């Protein structure tokens, strides 16, 4: 399994969280190879980790990150990491 880790800055947490729940999460959960996803927030920053069955599925999803960002959310960076353990 591989994870797409995404770091963002958030201008308006209320608006962006509503769009996250209504649009982003349903769309991401339908992506090929999707296993699980976690979206977190601290102050005006967000960090998500979305797990996929393969490195290729994670790479394909990473390519779509910028297109799926809610308004008021700025992409700070993405990376793909191998999942070496889970519980």
For each residue, the residues with C-beta under 8 A, 3 or more apart:
1: 35 51 52 53 54 82 83 86
2: 51 52 54 55 57 58 59 80 81 82 83
3: 49 50 51 52 58 80 81 82 83
4: 48 49 50 52 58 61 62 65 78 79 80
5: 47 48 49 78 79 80 81
6: 46 47 48 49 50 65 75 77 78
7: 45 46 47 75 76 77 78
8: 45 46 47 48 69 73 74 75 76
9: 44 45 46 73 74 76
10: 13 16 41 44 45 46 72 73
11: 16 44 72 73 74
12: 15 16 72
13: 10 16 17 41 44
14: 17 18
15: 12 18 19 70 71 72
16: 10 11 12 13 19 20 46 70 71 72 73
17: 13 14 20 21 41
18: 14 15 21 22
19: 15 16 22 23 24 70 71
20: 16 17 23 24 25 39 70
21: 17 18 24 25
22: 18 19 26
23: 19 20 26 27 68 70
24: 19 20 21 27 28 39 68 69 70
25: 20 21 28 29 37 39
26: 22 23 29 30
27: 23 24 30 31 68
28: 24 25 31 34 37 50 61 68
29: 25 26 34 37
30: 26 27 34
31: 27 28 34 52 57 60 61 64
32: 57 60
33: 52 53 54 56 57 58 60 61
34: 28 29 30 31 37 50 51 52 53 57 61
35: 1 51 52 53
36: 50 51
37: 25 28 29 34 48 49 50 51
38: 48 49 50
39: 20 24 25 46 47 48
40: 46 47 48
41: 10 13 17 45 46 47
42: 45 47
43:
44: 9 10 11 13
45: 7 8 9 10 41 42 76
46: 6 7 8 9 10 16 39 40 41 73
47: 5 6 7 8 39 40 41 42
48: 4 5 6 8 37 38 39 40
49: 3 4 5 6 37 38
50: 3 4 6 28 34 36 37 38 58 61
51: 1 2 3 34 35 36 37 83 86
52: 1 2 3 4 31 33 34 35 55 57 58 61
53: 1 33 34 35 57
54: 1 2 33 57 58
55: 2 52 58 59 80 82
56: 33 59 60
57: 2 31 32 33 34 52 53 54 60 61
58: 2 3 4 33 50 52 54 55 61 62 80
59: 2 55 56 62 63 80
60: 31 32 33 56 57 63 64
61: 4 28 31 33 34 50 52 57 58 64 65
62: 4 58 59 65 78 80
63: 59 60
64: 31 60 61 67 68
65: 4 6 61 62 68 69 75 78
66: 69 75
67: 64
68: 23 24 27 28 64 65
69: 8 24 65 66 73 74 75
70: 15 16 19 20 23 24 73
71: 15 16 19
72: 10 11 12 15 16
73: 8 9 10 11 16 46 69 70
74: 8 9 11 69
75: 6 7 8 65 66 69 78
76: 7 8 9 45
77: 6 7
78: 4 5 6 7 62 65 75
79: 4 5
80: 2 3 4 5 55 58 59 62
81: 2 3 5
82: 1 2 3 55
83: 1 2 3 51 86
84:
85:
86: 1 51 83
87:
